[in-house]
């Protein structure tokens, strides 16, 4: 199953930021915060 973070698929995020899908799943609850740290405007 692929989680969607504000319309972004796990695969898209992992490909764009070069992180493992398991990593994304582990912090999906705080994904927005993490993405902001990476400089992503949500």
N, C-alpha and C positions, 0 to 999 in steps of 0.2 A: 504493500500500500504506500502511496506517495502522499505525503502531507503537503498542503498548500499554505504558503505563508504570504498573506496579502496578495494572492493571485500569482505568486511565484512558486513554481514547482521545486521540489527538493533537488531534482536533477539540474535544473537551471542554476540554482544557487550553488550547488557543489561544483558545477563546471565553471561558473563565473569566478568563484572565490577559491577554487582549488582546495576544497575541504571534503572529507569523507562523508558519505551519506549518513553513516552511523553517528558522526559528530553532529550533523544537522538535527537528526532525530533526538539526540541527547539534550540539546538545548532549544528544542522547538518551543518550549514554554516561554523562553526569554529570547526568542529569535529576533524580534523587532529590536530589542536592546542591542543584541550582538551585531545586527546588520547596521545599526546606527554607528556603532563603534568602527565598523568597516567603511563608513562614509556613505552609506546608502540612504537616500531620501525616500521615506515611505510616505 
